[in-house]
Amino acid sequence: MGKLNTEFDLGQLVYLKTDVEQHERIVTGIIFDLGGSYIYELSLGTDVSRHYEGEITADCDTLKKVQ
């Protein structure tokens, strides 16, 4: 089985672009949907949420966090 060509890897620390508090999340799952998109399962403590690639970034937006 080959490696999926994803933007983010399992175990990688990421941030949600829309999160004003810029909480650090970890990629705990990657789902490949029939439309060809990847849906990432992100964990923050005991909370788990699913997000498309465009909603996630590897870099903390410190300006958003300060506001």
N, C-alpha and C positions, 0 to 999 in steps of 0.2 A: 504494500500500500504506500502510495506517495504522500508527500507532505502537502498540505493545503497552502495555497499562496494567499495568506491572510495578512492584513495590515498589522494586526496585533496577535501576540502569542499567548498561549495558556500560561498563567502565572505572572504575566506582565502587569505592572502597575500603570493605571490609566486614570483619566479624569473625564467627566462629562462636560461638554462645552457649555451647557446651560446651567450648570450648578454654580450658583453665586458663592457658595462656601468652598468650592473646589476640593471636595473630599476625595482622598486617594482611594481608588477601588482596584480590585484585582480581577483579572480575566479568569473565570473559573469554568467557562464552557464556551464552545463555538458551535453554532448550528448553521448548517448549509440548507437554505430553503430552495424550493423547486424553481423559483424565479432567478436563481443564480446569485442571490445576496447572502451575505453572512450576517447572522444575528449573534451578538456577543452576550454571554451571561456574565454579569459583573456582580461582585460581592463587596459589601461594605458592612463589616461586622456580621450580624446574622441576617441582614437584608440582602436579597438577591433580586436583580432586575435585568431585563433584556433590552438591548439597544442595537440599532444599526450602526455600521461603521462610521457614517457621517456625524454621528452624535458624540463620538469619542475622540479624545486626543491624548497623546503620550505626555504632553507638556502642561504643567499647571499654569493657569492664567492668573498670575499674581496681581495684576491690576483689577481683575474682577473680584478677587478675594479681598482686597483692601477696601473696596467700595462698600 
